Amino acid sequence: MGAVGTGPAAGPGGPGGTDAPPGAVIAVDGGSSKTDLLVIGLDGALLAHARGPGANPQALGARGALAVIRALLPDDVRSGRVDVTHSALYLSGLDFPAECATLRAAARTAGLPGLVEVENDTFALLRAGVDGPEGVAVVCGSGINCIGRTAAGQTVRFPAIGPIGGDFGGGGDLCVAAMFHAARARDGRGPATALAAAIPAELGCADLETVIEQWHAGRISQARQHSLVPLLFRLAADGDEVARSVLVRQGRELALLAAAALRRLDALDREVPVVLGGGIAATRDPLLIAATTEHLAGLAPLARLAIVERRPVLGAGLLALERIGAGRAALDRLATDFEAAGID
């Protein structure tokens, strides 16, 4: 990890003649594939950034997720040379209050510095995409999730636990959908699609039957399974109607989530920003975005749809500063330092 920014933040023990360590906050955005950590001065200066593997508690357990985060802490935080007053952890896989409480308790036991706040990473995405107090965020990455909030502080969220919670979407569901349609095309239950021949070639298998057998036996890793997602996008771009139908369905699901959040917030009658984030949304695939836009326009005509341009970890940092009462100058400085650091 390399330090970034302009130096330690002013604050209790900061520049001013005392020997106490400078104050800071920590912000973490932890997904299934990677984790970003920021150390931020109390004046908004970006002091350090580190990136490591995923920190999803569902996959790693609370201890495993916290071990990933602790490994990213810089030496001056570990040694106490920087006094961390607040740690804000926004992680995927935290879908229920009890899961947040479990991780929060584990963080205290693990000695994570400062007062620890724990929430789902969709909150960080929303803050990265919306500067005002009201908005809806839909994430479409390895999975799918949505939250919304009003200026009055009302919040809605969804379980985001797959089909038993009513969800469809994200890389996991898209690669299964590709297999579903390929298998049905192969055995005559569904329309013809280039997926039937392209999937075995993509996975290095002799035929689709081999793919199905190996998948069932657990011999196709998740990483190999997810290679079918860009394949699905390529075939859709080439005009394959079945592949296109899957992406249209994904767009419709994104719109349905956003509209449901707005309806539950009683916000369909006003202009509310709806932001999309996550790896699937970040492809900016024209068919996917067009389907999302079209369906959302029919369900929530006043909603203002946009794709989040800034990294969710910046949203986590802004939330961390807001939790300690930082003013606009600190928030603006963090945004400026973050952009200058070129964190992709």
Disulfide bonds with the S-S distance in Angstrom:
none
